[in-house]
């Protein structure tokens, strides 16, 4: 079996490829700009990024379990809990104990 260099195998080292051709870097830059623009708009509405992401997920999947909401909203569960406290206080969402598992909580838009 012949020894193939990374560039011959299509896996050029980053120093040869450059950041402008490195997909994870480019995706991170795109999302950073998107989040910054969205964050400014949401701040004007009094919402944080975790709150906005939660509302966006709930607009598609209402009544989701908190642990699932954390995954879809890409938010740590402890951060999500504080965000949900504020959304409940503002009357935007409500929490309900899951009917089949009293240890689990579902979140609904109001």
VEXRODO-76965 format. One record per residue: residue number from 0; residue in three letters; y negated, x negated, z negated of N, C-alpha, C in turn. Coordinates in pm, 1 decimal, padded with zeros to 6 digits. Atoms other than C-alpha are relative to their C-alpha. Layout:
BEGIN
n, res, n_c2, n_c1, n_c3, ca_c2, ca_c1, ca_c3, c_c2, c_c1, c_c3
NUM, ala, Y, X, Z, Y, X, Z, Y, X, Z
...
This chain:
BEGIN
n, res, n_c2, n_c1, n_c3, ca_c2, ca_c1, ca_c3, c_c2, c_c1, c_c3
0, unk, 00116.5, -00085.8, 00000.0, 00000.0, 00000.0, 00000.0, -00122.6, -00090.3, 00000.0
1, unk, 00119.3, 00082.8, -00012.2, -00332.1, -00152.1, 00103.1, -00101.2, 00035.6, -00107.0
2, unk, 00105.6, -00020.1, 00098.7, -00610.3, -00195.8, -00151.8, -00125.0, 00046.7, 00072.8
3, unk, 00115.5, -00057.5, -00067.5, -00900.2, 00027.4, -00044.7, -00120.6, -00007.6, -00091.5
4, unk, 00121.9, 00006.8, 00081.1, -01254.5, -00034.8, -00163.3, -00056.2, 00140.0, -00017.2
5, unk, 00055.3, -00134.2, 00023.1, -01448.8, 00260.4, -00308.1, -00075.9, 00054.9, 00119.4
6, unk, 00078.1, -00051.3, -00112.7, -01678.2, 00281.7, -00004.3, 00090.1, 00042.6, 00115.0
7, unk, -00092.8, -00039.8, -00105.6, -01381.8, 00296.5, 00235.3, 00070.4, 00130.4, -00034.4
8, unk, -00068.1, -00122.2, 00042.4, -01227.1, 00574.5, 00031.4, -00095.4, 00117.6, -00010.9
9, unk, 00097.4, -00108.2, 00010.2, -01546.7, 00781.1, 00041.8, -00058.2, 00014.6, -00139.0
10, unk, 00049.0, -00002.4, 00137.4, -01630.9, 00702.1, -00320.3, -00089.0, -00120.8, -00024.9
11, unk, 00089.8, 00115.0, 00013.0, -01913.7, 00453.4, -00281.7, -00058.3, -00005.5, -00139.6
12, unk, 00064.8, 00012.8, 00131.0, -02050.3, 00314.0, -00607.1, -00143.3, 00053.2, 00006.8
13, unk, 00132.6, -00061.2, 00006.1, -02373.3, 00474.9, -00720.4, -00108.9, -00092.4, 00051.3
14, unk, 00103.9, 00092.1, -00046.1, -02575.2, 00160.5, -00651.1, -00004.1, -00010.4, 00151.9
15, unk, -00001.1, -00001.0, -00145.9, -02466.4, 00177.6, -00286.4, -00041.2, 00136.2, 00055.0
16, unk, 00026.2, -00136.3, -00044.5, -02494.4, 00554.2, -00256.4, -00146.7, 00037.5, -00019.5
17, unk, 00136.6, -00038.8, 00032.8, -02833.9, 00592.8, -00422.5, -00003.3, 00138.3, -00062.5
18, unk, 00009.5, -00128.4, 00069.8, -02943.4, 00881.4, -00640.7, -00025.5, 00116.9, 00093.6
19, unk, 00030.5, -00109.3, -00092.6, -03071.6, 01084.2, -00345.2, 00122.3, 00052.1, 00074.1
20, unk, -00124.6, -00044.8, -00061.7, -02712.6, 01112.4, -00221.2, 00106.9, 00032.3, -00104.0
21, unk, -00093.8, -00024.2, 00109.0, -02550.7, 01174.2, -00561.7, -00016.1, 00145.1, -00044.4
22, unk, 00010.9, -00144.9, 00021.0, -02480.2, 01549.3, -00589.9, -00028.4, 00040.3, -00144.7
23, unk, 00031.1, -00041.9, 00137.0, -02472.0, 01576.2, -00973.2, -00145.8, -00026.6, -00039.2
24, unk, 00140.5, 00031.5, 00028.5, -02812.1, 01407.4, -00996.2, -00091.1, 00102.4, 00067.0
25, unk, 00083.7, -00095.2, -00073.6, -02959.5, 01635.3, -00729.5, 00008.1, 00140.4, -00060.8
26, unk, -00015.0, -00131.9, 00062.7, -02816.2, 01949.5, -00893.2, -00076.2, 00005.6, -00131.8
27, unk, 00072.0, 00005.9, 00126.7, -02959.1, 01841.5, -01227.9, -00150.9, 00008.1, 00022.6
28, unk, 00143.1, -00006.0, -00032.1, -03301.8, 01788.0, -01072.5, -00042.0, 00140.4, 00041.4
29, unk, 00030.2, -00136.3, -00045.0, -03293.5, 02128.7, -00902.0, -00004.4, 00095.3, -00119.0
30, unk, -00004.4, -00089.5, 00115.9, -03191.7, 02306.6, -01221.9, -00112.2, -00031.0, -00098.9
31, unk, 00110.6, 00036.0, 00087.9, -03450.8, 02114.0, -01422.3, -00130.6, 00062.9, 00046.4
32, unk, 00121.9, -00061.1, -00055.1, -03728.8, 02231.2, -01192.1, 00003.8, 00152.4, -00012.1
33, unk, -00015.7, -00145.4, 00010.8, -03593.6, 02586.8, -01185.4, -00024.3, 00044.8, -00143.9
34, unk, 00014.5, -00036.9, 00140.2, -03569.4, 02600.6, -01565.0, -00143.6, -00016.9, -00048.6
35, unk, 00138.8, 00021.7, 00040.8, -03919.9, 02457.6, -01609.0, -00089.4, 00112.6, 00050.6
36, unk, 00080.6, -00108.4, -00056.9, -04073.4, 02717.2, -01376.0, 00031.6, 00132.7, -00069.9
37, unk, -00041.2, -00124.4, 00063.7, -03874.8, 03000.3, -01529.6, -00043.0, 00003.3, -00146.5
38, unk, 00038.3, 00008.4, 00140.6, -03948.1, 02882.0, -01882.6, -00146.2, 00037.9, -00019.5
39, unk, 00142.4, -00033.2, 00009.7, -04322.4, 02907.8, -01822.8, -00021.5, 00150.0, 00017.2
40, unk, 00012.0, -00144.3, -00021.6, -04285.4, 03262.2, -01689.2, 00052.6, 00078.8, -00120.1
41, unk, -00060.0, -00069.8, 00114.0, -04060.9, 03366.8, -01977.4, -00084.5, -00016.7, -00126.2
42, unk, 00086.7, 00021.6, 00115.9, -04294.4, 03213.6, -02236.8, -00115.9, 00098.5, 00001.7
43, unk, 00108.3, -00097.1, -00011.6, -04568.6, 03440.3, -02104.4, 00045.9, 00138.9, -00045.2
44, unk, -00056.5, -00127.3, 00044.9, -04336.0, 03731.5, -02185.9, 00050.1, -00006.6, -00143.7
45, unk, -00044.1, 00018.1, 00137.6, -04255.0, 03589.7, -02528.5, 00149.3, -00023.8, -00013.6
46, unk, -00144.7, 00025.1, 00001.7, -03897.3, 03495.1, -02436.1, 00029.7, -00148.6, 00009.6
47, unk, -00048.5, 00136.8, -00012.1, -03715.1, 03167.5, -02484.1, 00105.4, -00005.4, 00110.4
48, unk, -00104.1, 00014.8, -00102.7, -03468.1, 03028.2, -02231.9, 00131.6, 00063.3, -00043.9
49, unk, -00124.5, -00066.9, 00040.6, -03163.1, 03133.2, -02439.0, -00011.4, 00152.6, -00000.7
50, unk, 00018.9, -00145.4, -00002.3, -03308.4, 03484.5, -02474.8, 00003.7, 00051.7, 00143.0
51, unk, 00004.8, -00042.6, -00139.6, -03378.9, 03509.8, -02102.7, 00138.5, -00005.6, 00062.6
52, unk, -00134.8, 00011.3, -00055.7, -03032.5, 03384.3, -02010.1, 00090.9, 00109.6, -00053.9
53, unk, -00080.9, -00106.6, 00060.8, -02875.0, 03631.7, -02251.4, -00029.1, 00134.0, 00065.3
54, unk, 00037.5, -00126.0, -00063.9, -03068.7, 03922.3, -02104.9, 00049.7, 00006.3, 00144.2
55, unk, -00047.3, 00003.6, -00138.7, -02977.2, 03812.2, -01752.8, 00149.9, 00028.1, 00005.9
56, unk, -00145.2, -00023.5, 00002.0, -02605.4, 03801.3, -01837.5, 00028.8, 00144.4, -00037.5
57, unk, -00023.3, -00137.6, 00044.0, -02622.2, 04133.5, -02020.2, -00038.4, 00101.9, 00107.4
58, unk, 00037.3, -00093.0, -00107.1, -02790.4, 04293.6, -01719.9, 00113.0, 00016.3, 00100.9
59, unk, -00114.2, -00005.3, -00091.0, -02471.9, 04219.3, -01526.3, 00127.0, 00042.7, -00072.9
60, unk, -00120.9, -00026.5, 00078.3, -02206.7, 04240.4, -01802.1, -00041.2, 00046.3, -00138.8
61, unk, 00044.4, -00054.2, 00127.9, -02327.6, 04467.7, -02081.2, 00119.5, 00019.5, -00092.7
62, unk, -00106.3, -00020.2, 00097.1, -02121.6, 04487.2, -02399.8, 00095.3, -00117.2, -00010.4
63, unk, -00082.7, 00120.6, 00000.3, -01989.8, 04132.0, -02376.5, 00012.8, -00054.0, -00142.3
64, unk, -00017.6, 00065.7, 00128.5, -01848.7, 03944.9, -02673.8, -00097.7, -00117.3, -00012.0
65, unk, 00096.5, 00107.5, 00020.1, -02090.2, 03694.3, -02827.1, 00055.4, -00133.6, 00048.5
66, unk, -00055.8, 00128.8, -00042.8, -01853.1, 03403.1, -02762.7, 00001.1, -00011.6, 00152.3
67, unk, 00003.7, 00001.0, -00146.2, -01833.4, 03501.8, -02393.5, -00143.7, -00013.2, 00049.9
68, unk, 00141.2, 00009.1, -00036.5, -02209.2, 03547.7, -02374.8, -00048.8, -00144.1, -00010.7
69, unk, 00039.3, 00140.0, 00017.2, -02254.7, 03192.9, -02504.4, 00045.0, -00084.2, 00118.7
70, unk, -00051.9, 00075.0, -00114.3, -02037.8, 03059.5, -02222.5, -00079.3, 00032.8, 00126.3
71, unk, 00069.9, -00040.5, -00122.0, -02204.8, 03260.8, -01945.3, -00148.1, -00037.3, -00001.8
72, unk, 00141.8, 00033.7, 00010.9, -02555.7, 03193.4, -02075.2, -00022.6, -00150.4, -00014.8
73, unk, 00004.7, 00145.6, 00017.0, -02475.3, 02822.5, -02119.8, -00089.3, -00035.7, -00118.7
74, unk, 00076.9, 00018.0, 00123.1, -02606.0, 02826.4, -02476.4, 00099.1, -00023.0, -00114.2
75, unk, -00081.9, 00020.4, 00118.9, -02456.0, 02689.2, -02799.2, 00000.8, 00129.8, -00080.4
76, unk, -00011.0, -00126.8, 00071.1, -02331.6, 02978.6, -03011.7, -00100.4, 00009.8, -00115.1
77, unk, 00098.4, -00004.7, 00108.7, -02559.6, 02882.8, -03303.9, -00140.4, 00029.0, 00053.2
78, unk, 00129.6, -00026.4, -00063.8, -02863.2, 02880.7, -03073.1, -00005.5, 00143.6, 00048.3
79, unk, -00007.6, -00137.0, -00049.1, -02750.5, 03208.1, -02919.8, -00019.6, 00099.1, -00114.1
80, unk, 00013.0, -00089.8, 00115.0, -02726.2, 03367.8, -03264.2, -00146.4, 00020.4, -00037.7
81, unk, 00143.6, -00010.5, 00030.9, -03093.0, 03291.6, -03335.7, -00074.3, 00076.5, 00109.7
82, unk, 00063.2, -00071.0, -00111.6, -03192.8, 03414.0, -02989.0, 00029.4, 00149.8, -00009.1
83, unk, -00036.8, -00140.9, 00012.7, -03002.3, 03738.8, -03043.2, -00069.9, 00065.6, -00118.3
84, unk, 00074.2, -00054.7, 00114.6, -03165.4, 03785.7, -03386.0, -00137.9, 00047.6, 00045.1
85, unk, 00133.7, -00035.6, -00048.2, -03504.6, 03786.1, -03214.0, 00005.1, 00117.3, 00097.7
86, unk, -00012.0, -00110.2, -00095.7, -03386.6, 04015.9, -02933.2, 00031.4, 00131.3, -00070.4
87, unk, -00028.2, -00120.2, 00079.5, -03245.9, 04260.9, -03188.5, -00127.2, 00045.5, -00069.1
88, unk, 00125.1, -00031.3, 00069.9, -03569.6, 04243.8, -03388.1, -00100.8, 00065.9, 00095.0
89, unk, 00093.2, -00054.4, -00099.4, -03766.0, 04317.9, -03068.7, 00052.4, 00127.1, 00066.9
90, unk, -00055.7, -00124.0, -00053.7, -03537.8, 04611.1, -02986.2, 00054.9, -00010.2, 00140.5
91, unk, -00049.4, 00017.4, -00136.6, -03404.8, 04461.8, -02662.1, 00152.3, 00004.6, 00010.2
92, unk, -00146.5, -00004.7, 00001.8, -03037.4, 04435.1, -02762.1, 00046.6, 00054.0, -00134.3
93, unk, -00062.5, -00038.9, 00127.0, -02801.8, 04565.9, -03026.8, 00136.3, -00066.2, -00007.5
94, unk, -00132.4, 00057.0, 00025.6, -02490.6, 04416.0, -03181.1, 00089.7, 00109.8, -00055.1
95, unk, -00099.0, -00093.7, 00054.1, -02175.0, 04616.9, -03249.5, 00129.8, -00075.6, -00023.0
96, unk, -00131.5, 00056.7, 00026.9, -01847.8, 04517.8, -03409.5, 00096.5, 00048.2, 00106.5
97, unk, -00098.8, -00033.9, -00101.7, -01569.8, 04509.7, -03150.5, 00099.7, 00101.1, -00056.2
98, unk, -00089.1, -00107.5, 00044.6, -01346.5, 04818.1, -03172.6, 00141.9, -00048.2, -00027.9
99, unk, -00137.4, 00046.6, 00017.0, -01024.4, 04617.2, -03150.5, 00012.5, -00123.7, -00088.7
100, unk, -00002.9, 00120.6, 00083.8, -01120.9, 04305.5, -03350.2, -00125.5, -00001.8, -00086.7
101, unk, 00116.1, -00012.2, 00089.6, -01346.5, 04350.9, -03651.5, -00070.4, -00133.5, -00025.1
102, unk, 00064.5, 00131.0, 00015.0, -01419.0, 03975.1, -03652.4, -00092.3, -00031.4, 00116.7
103, unk, 00077.1, 00026.6, -00122.6, -01575.0, 03991.5, -03304.2, -00116.7, 00097.3, 00011.2
104, unk, 00119.8, -00082.9, -00019.1, -01917.1, 04125.9, -03208.3, -00033.5, 00006.4, 00147.8
105, unk, 00045.2, -00021.1, -00137.5, -02031.7, 04271.9, -02878.3, -00151.0, 00021.4, 00000.4
106, unk, 00145.1, -00013.0, -00013.1, -02388.7, 04271.5, -02752.3, -00029.6, 00092.7, 00117.6
107, unk, 00037.8, -00098.8, -00102.0, -02550.4, 04555.9, -02555.2, -00151.0, -00000.3, 00017.9
108, unk, 00141.5, -00024.1, -00025.2, -02886.4, 04604.8, -02390.3, -00037.1, 00135.6, -00059.1
109, unk, 00043.3, -00130.4, 00051.9, -03088.9, 04884.7, -02549.1, -00077.6, 00074.4, 00106.1
